[in-house]
């Protein structure tokens, strides 16, 4: 079922009626932020973590969210109820508003939320990912902006080389993927970059895991370290943990999913189940 209703500047409107004027700074200059959370069985998973990041991104970009958190949660609940989509992605988008000159921020930002069905391939984890390295450092890396110019502009390279996504690095220092954080495993230590990245919510949940005989730390590493890793994976809202099996056409280790990646994936799945069961239905407002 497609999205029937969209939240736009304080009210739910029918999807085909949701419109922004061309003077909006997201159109004029690409100025805006967003966040993205998922619902499972109508429950928005880890909602408070995503809203924390959304409000932090807005503050960093000098944008005012025209609704407080309690009211925003109520609007999210209403949209879920009205659309009736059990498993979905909800995108919160905040733009620079209707600029008087196409350059300066408007007094009032435009705020919209869009819900869409989330249909996942059950074989995604087993398939793993093939990544293509790309030397690029995002602007304002700790802010979830709407700027995906590099990935979209160069996507033909992904298609041509049969890869799944880019791996951004800055002069060989691994950063992140356009839509995911990166982890590598060497021995009994799990590493994830800490410099100039977006701190993903799924990433934070993995960092908080306490697996036996494993240490999970934030520490920068290079492309050559990742290529020589025992295992590697990405974290992302839609796919949770997904193994990295190839980098620039070369297999990582033996090109198979390792036991630590599988263990962490199961622990993360358990966390998600706990979140859903602890706030079943729409009790997340409490």
C-alpha positions as CSV (number, residue, x, y, z in Angstrom):
1,X,0.0,0.0,0.0
2,X,1.4,3.4,-1.0
3,X,1.4,6.5,1.2
4,X,-2.0,8.2,1.2
5,X,-1.2,11.0,3.5
6,X,1.8,13.2,4.0
7,X,2.6,15.6,6.9
8,X,3.3,19.1,5.6
9,X,3.8,22.1,7.8
10,X,1.4,21.2,10.6
11,X,-1.2,19.1,9.0
12,X,-1.8,15.8,7.2
13,X,-2.7,16.2,3.6
14,X,-3.5,13.8,0.8
15,X,-0.2,12.8,-0.9
16,X,-1.1,14.4,-4.3
17,X,-1.8,17.7,-2.6
18,X,1.5,18.0,-0.8
19,X,3.5,20.7,-2.6
20,X,6.4,23.1,-2.0
21,X,6.9,26.4,-3.8
22,X,9.9,26.7,-6.1
23,X,11.3,29.4,-3.9
24,X,12.2,26.9,-1.2
25,X,15.9,26.7,-0.5
26,X,16.0,23.0,-1.0
27,X,15.2,23.6,-4.6
28,X,17.1,26.9,-5.0
29,X,20.3,25.8,-3.2
30,X,19.9,22.3,-2.0
31,X,19.7,23.5,1.7
32,X,18.0,21.1,4.0
33,X,18.3,18.2,6.4
34,X,16.4,15.0,6.9
35,X,16.2,11.9,9.0
36,X,14.9,8.4,8.3
37,X,13.4,5.8,10.7
38,X,11.6,2.6,10.1
39,X,8.5,1.0,11.5
40,X,8.0,-2.7,12.1
41,X,4.5,-3.9,12.8
42,X,3.5,-0.2,13.1
43,X,6.1,0.5,15.7
44,X,8.8,3.2,15.0
45,X,12.0,1.5,16.0
46,X,14.4,3.5,18.2
47,X,12.3,6.6,17.6
48,X,13.9,8.8,20.3
49,X,17.4,8.2,18.9
50,X,16.3,9.4,15.5
51,X,14.5,12.4,16.8
52,X,17.6,13.4,18.8
53,X,19.7,13.4,15.7
54,X,17.1,15.2,13.7
55,X,16.9,18.1,16.3
56,X,20.7,18.2,16.5
57,X,21.0,18.4,12.7
58,X,18.5,21.2,12.6
59,X,20.3,23.2,15.3
60,X,23.7,22.8,13.4
61,X,22.1,24.1,10.2
62,X,20.3,27.0,12.0
63,X,16.9,25.6,11.1
64,X,14.0,25.7,13.5
65,X,11.7,22.7,13.7
66,X,8.2,24.2,14.0
67,X,6.9,21.5,16.3
68,X,8.1,20.1,19.7
69,X,9.0,16.5,20.2
70,X,5.7,15.5,21.9
71,X,3.6,17.0,19.2
72,X,5.9,15.5,16.5
73,X,5.5,12.0,18.0
74,X,1.8,12.5,18.0
75,X,1.9,13.4,14.3
76,X,4.0,10.4,13.5
77,X,1.5,8.2,15.2
78,X,-1.4,9.8,13.4
79,X,0.4,9.3,10.0
80,X,1.1,5.7,10.8
81,X,-2.5,5.1,11.7
82,X,-3.9,7.0,8.7
83,X,-1.6,5.3,6.1
84,X,-2.0,1.9,7.6
85,X,1.5,0.7,6.5
86,X,2.9,-1.7,9.1
87,X,6.5,-2.0,7.8
88,X,7.7,1.3,6.4
89,X,10.3,4.0,6.2
90,X,9.4,7.5,7.5
91,X,11.5,10.4,6.2
92,X,11.5,13.7,8.0
93,X,12.6,16.6,5.8
94,X,13.3,20.1,7.0
95,X,14.3,22.7,4.4
96,X,15.5,26.3,4.4
97,X,12.0,27.6,3.6
98,X,10.7,30.1,1.1
99,X,13.7,32.4,0.8
100,X,13.1,36.0,-0.2
101,X,16.1,36.1,-2.5
102,X,16.9,32.4,-3.2
103,X,20.0,32.6,-0.9
104,X,19.2,33.5,2.7
105,X,17.2,31.4,5.1
106,X,13.5,32.1,5.4
107,X,12.0,33.0,8.8
108,X,10.0,29.7,8.7
109,X,11.4,26.4,7.6
110,X,9.3,23.9,5.7
111,X,8.8,20.6,7.4
112,X,7.4,17.5,5.8
113,X,7.2,13.8,6.6
114,X,6.7,11.1,4.0
115,X,6.0,7.4,4.7
116,X,6.6,4.6,2.2
117,X,6.4,0.8,2.4
118,X,9.6,-0.9,3.4
119,X,10.0,-4.1,1.5
120,X,13.2,-5.9,2.2
121,X,14.8,-8.8,0.4
122,X,15.2,-11.6,3.0
123,X,18.4,-12.7,1.2
124,X,20.1,-9.3,1.6
125,X,22.3,-10.4,4.5
126,X,23.3,-13.6,2.7
127,X,24.1,-11.7,-0.6
128,X,26.4,-9.2,1.2
129,X,27.8,-6.1,-0.5
130,X,30.4,-5.2,-3.1
131,X,31.7,-1.6,-2.5
132,X,33.5,0.7,-4.8
133,X,36.0,3.1,-3.1
134,X,35.5,6.8,-3.9
135,X,37.8,9.6,-2.6
136,X,35.3,12.1,-1.1
137,X,34.7,13.9,2.2
138,X,31.2,15.1,2.9
139,X,30.5,18.6,4.0
140,X,29.2,18.9,7.5
141,X,29.7,15.2,8.0
142,X,28.0,15.0,11.4
143,X,24.8,16.5,9.9
144,X,22.3,14.4,7.9
145,X,21.8,16.8,5.0
146,X,19.9,16.3,1.8
147,X,23.1,16.6,-0.2
148,X,23.8,13.3,-2.0
149,X,25.3,14.9,-5.1
150,X,28.4,12.7,-5.3
151,X,26.7,9.4,-5.0
152,X,23.9,10.2,-7.5
153,X,26.2,11.9,-10.0
154,X,28.6,9.0,-10.0
155,X,26.1,6.2,-9.7
156,X,26.8,5.0,-13.3
157,X,30.1,3.7,-12.0
158,X,28.3,1.5,-9.6
159,X,26.2,0.1,-12.4
160,X,29.1,-0.3,-14.8
161,X,31.2,-2.2,-12.3
162,X,28.4,-4.3,-10.8
163,X,28.9,-2.9,-7.3
164,X,26.3,-2.1,-4.7
165,X,27.4,1.2,-3.3
166,X,30.3,3.6,-2.7
167,X,32.8,3.6,0.1
168,X,33.9,7.1,0.8
169,X,37.5,7.7,1.9
170,X,39.6,10.8,2.3
171,X,43.0,10.0,0.8
172,X,42.7,6.4,1.9
173,X,41.3,7.1,5.3
174,X,38.0,5.2,5.4
175,X,34.9,7.4,6.3
176,X,31.5,5.9,5.4
177,X,29.1,4.9,2.7
178,X,26.6,7.4,1.4
179,X,23.9,5.8,3.4
180,X,25.7,3.6,5.9
181,X,28.4,3.3,8.4
182,X,31.4,1.0,8.0
183,X,32.9,-1.6,10.4
184,X,35.8,-4.0,10.1
185,X,36.9,-6.9,12.2
186,X,40.5,-7.9,12.9
187,X,41.0,-10.7,15.4
188,X,38.7,-10.1,18.3
189,X,38.4,-6.3,17.8
190,X,35.7,-4.6,15.8
191,X,36.6,-1.1,14.5
192,X,34.5,1.7,13.1
193,X,35.8,5.1,11.9
194,X,35.4,8.1,14.3
195,X,36.5,11.1,12.2
196,X,34.3,13.2,9.9
197,X,31.4,10.8,9.7
198,X,27.7,10.8,10.4
199,X,27.1,8.9,13.6
200,X,24.3,6.5,12.5
201,X,21.7,5.2,14.9
202,X,22.3,1.6,14.0
203,X,26.0,2.2,14.4
204,X,25.5,3.5,17.9
205,X,23.5,0.4,18.8
206,X,26.3,-1.9,17.6
207,X,28.8,0.2,19.6
208,X,26.7,-0.5,22.6
209,X,26.6,-4.3,22.2
210,X,28.5,-6.4,24.7
211,X,29.5,-9.6,22.9
212,X,31.7,-12.1,24.7
213,X,35.4,-11.9,24.0
214,X,34.9,-9.0,21.6
215,X,35.9,-5.4,21.8
216,X,34.0,-2.8,19.7
217,X,35.8,0.5,19.4
218,X,35.9,3.8,17.4
219,X,39.2,4.0,15.6
220,X,40.1,5.3,12.2
221,X,41.6,2.9,9.6
222,X,42.7,2.9,6.0
223,X,41.5,1.2,2.8
224,X,44.4,-1.2,3.0
225,X,43.3,-2.2,6.5
226,X,39.8,-2.9,5.4
227,X,41.0,-4.9,2.4
228,X,43.0,-7.1,4.8
229,X,40.3,-7.4,7.4
230,X,39.0,-10.7,8.7
231,X,35.4,-9.5,8.2
232,X,33.6,-6.2,7.4
233,X,30.1,-4.9,7.4
234,X,28.0,-1.8,7.2
235,X,25.2,-0.7,9.5
236,X,22.1,1.0,8.1
237,X,18.5,1.6,9.2
238,X,16.9,-0.4,6.5
239,X,19.2,-3.4,6.5
240,X,20.6,-3.4,10.1
241,X,23.9,-5.2,9.5
242,X,25.0,-6.2,6.0
243,X,28.3,-7.9,5.3
244,X,30.9,-6.3,3.0
245,X,32.2,-9.2,0.9
246,X,34.2,-7.3,-1.8
247,X,36.0,-4.0,-2.1
248,X,37.0,-2.7,-5.5
249,X,36.4,-6.1,-7.0
250,X,38.6,-8.0,-4.5
251,X,37.2,-10.4,-2.0
252,X,37.6,-9.5,1.7
253,X,39.2,-12.5,3.4
254,X,37.5,-15.4,1.5
255,X,34.5,-13.4,0.4
256,X,32.2,-15.2,2.8
257,X,30.2,-13.9,5.8
258,X,32.2,-14.3,9.0
259,X,31.0,-15.7,12.4
260,X,31.5,-12.4,14.2
261,X,29.3,-10.5,11.7
262,X,26.6,-13.1,12.1
263,X,26.9,-12.9,15.9
264,X,26.6,-9.1,16.0
265,X,23.7,-9.2,13.5
266,X,21.8,-11.6,15.8
267,X,22.5,-9.4,18.9
268,X,21.3,-6.3,17.0
269,X,18.1,-8.2,15.9
270,X,17.5,-9.0,19.5
271,X,17.7,-5.3,20.4
272,X,15.2,-4.4,17.8
273,X,12.8,-7.1,19.1
274,X,13.2,-5.8,22.6
275,X,12.4,-2.2,21.5
276,X,9.3,-3.4,19.7
277,X,8.1,-5.6,22.5
278,X,8.7,-2.9,25.2
279,X,6.6,-0.3,23.4
280,X,4.1,-2.5,21.5
281,X,1.5,-0.6,19.6
282,X,1.6,3.2,20.0
283,X,2.9,3.5,23.5
284,X,6.1,5.2,22.2
285,X,4.4,8.5,23.2
286,X,5.0,7.7,26.8
